């Protein structure tokens, strides 16, 4: 069982930056991902990182590629999502997820991840 706690959300203006954090309880050797859900929309994939001692391979949704960076610090059991050049359409609740997922090469389904955090709100104003 893994418990995930996200933090770092907030309100920023378009073009601004935020860094989300996700702390996992216990030793975390899972593949990790960030998803987001805007009001009235389905939860969508944002970014994923596999597990390895050296940090893991990454994969991004086309909508955030070049603006967002996912990383992990295995010593701190923490996964980060650095978000730059934020746009109003990035507004959503962002969720951290963990699962027995290896290297991601296509957008994963929410069903591939077994553990979820409670979410953190990100609001980007124009």
Residue pairs with C-beta under 8 A, 6 or more apart in sequence:
1 115
2 24
2 25
2 26
2 28
2 30
2 98
2 114
2 115
3 24
3 25
3 115
4 22
4 23
4 24
4 25
4 96
4 97
4 98
4 115
4 116
4 117
5 22
5 23
5 117
5 118
6 20
6 21
6 22
6 94
6 95
6 96
6 117
6 118
6 119
6 120
7 20
7 21
7 22
7 23
7 120
8 18
8 19
8 20
8 21
8 120
9 18
9 20
9 94
9 120
9 121
9 122
10 18
10 121
10 122
10 123
11 123
11 124
11 125
12 18
12 86
12 122
12 123
12 124
12 125
13 124
13 125
13 126
14 86
14 87
14 88
14 124
14 125
14 126
15 85
15 86
16 86
16 124
17 82
17 83
17 84
17 85
17 86
18 83
18 86
18 122
19 80
19 81
19 82
19 83
20 34
20 80
20 81
20 83
20 94
20 96
20 120
20 122
21 78
21 79
21 80
22 32
22 34
22 78
22 79
22 80
22 81
22 96
22 117
23 76
23 77
23 78
24 30
24 32
24 77
24 78
24 79
24 98
25 77
26 77
27 77
28 51
28 74
28 77
28 98
29 51
30 51
30 98
30 99
30 100
30 101
30 115
31 48
31 49
31 50
31 51
31 56
31 98
31 99
31 100
31 101
31 102
31 104
31 113
32 48
32 49
32 51
32 56
32 70
32 72
32 79
32 96
32 97
32 98
33 45
33 46
33 47
33 48
33 49
33 70
33 96
33 97
33 98
33 99
33 101
33 104
33 108
33 113
34 46
34 47
34 48
34 70
34 79
34 81
34 94
34 95
34 96
34 97
35 43
35 44
35 45
35 46
35 94
35 95
35 97
35 110
36 43
36 44
36 46
36 90
36 92
36 93
36 94
36 95
36 122
37 43
37 44
37 92
37 93
37 95
37 119
38 91
38 92
38 93
41 92
43 95
43 110
44 61
45 61
45 107
45 108
45 110
46 60
46 61
46 64
46 68
46 81
46 94
47 58
47 59
47 60
47 61
47 64
47 68
47 69
47 70
47 81
48 58
48 59
48 60
48 70
48 101
48 104
48 108
49 55
49 56
49 57
49 58
49 59
49 70
49 71
49 72
49 79
50 56
50 57
50 58
50 101
50 102
50 103
50 104
51 72
51 74
53 74
55 71
55 72
55 74
56 72
56 103
57 103
57 104
58 69
58 70
58 71
59 103
59 104
59 105
59 107
60 68
60 70
61 107
63 89
64 83
64 90
67 83
67 84
67 85
67 86
68 81
68 82
68 83
68 84
69 80
69 81
69 82
69 84
70 79
70 80
70 81
70 82
71 79
71 80
71 82
72 78
72 79
72 80
73 79
73 80
79 96
81 94
83 90
83 122
86 122
86 124
87 124
88 124
88 125
88 126
89 124
90 122
90 124
91 122
91 123
91 124
92 121
92 122
93 119
93 120
93 121
93 122
94 119
94 120
94 121
94 122
95 116
95 117
95 118
95 119
96 116
96 117
97 110
97 113
97 115
97 116
97 117
98 113
98 114
98 115
98 116
99 112
99 113
99 114
99 115
100 114
101 108
101 112
101 113
